[in-house]
């Protein structure tokens, strides 16, 4: 499933985007020079693409969904750790609100 998911993500992103596995079943996707609203559109498209794609597994065909947290780099609190923390907070919100969706981190909600 993770290999199939990785393939779907790669197919959905631009060549300049960075995609990496962050742990267990978490991935990080970095969209350079992309505003938050455009990143949210990309995330929603990715959610829809994954949810509508049948995956072949050893146990047969399945459908999966993903929850995505979207964040922008904060110049006031620079650093990869802060950036990933913001994305993780948005991911947690997406999971709490029913999964199969993307949520954005908004600095004013800190």
C-alpha positions, 0 to 999 in steps of 0.5 A: 500500500505504501509503495502504491501511495508513493507512486500516486503522490509522485504522479500528482506532484510537479517535478520541482516538488520534494516528496519523502517518507517521514516515518511509518506511514507519513510523507512530507511533500514540499511545494517550493514557491507555492502560496498556501491557497495553491498548496491547499488546492494541490492537497485537495486534488491529491486527496481526491486522486488517492480516494478514487484510485483502486490499489492492487494488494496481495489481498485484493483491490482496495481503496484508501484515503489520506489526511493532509496537513498543509503549512507555509514556512514562517519567517518569524519562526524559521526552521524545519522543526517549526515548519513540520510542527505546523504541518503536523498540527494541521494534519491532526485537525484533518484527522479529527474532522473526519479524515480524507481531507486537507487542513491548513495551519493558520499562524493566527490560530497558534 
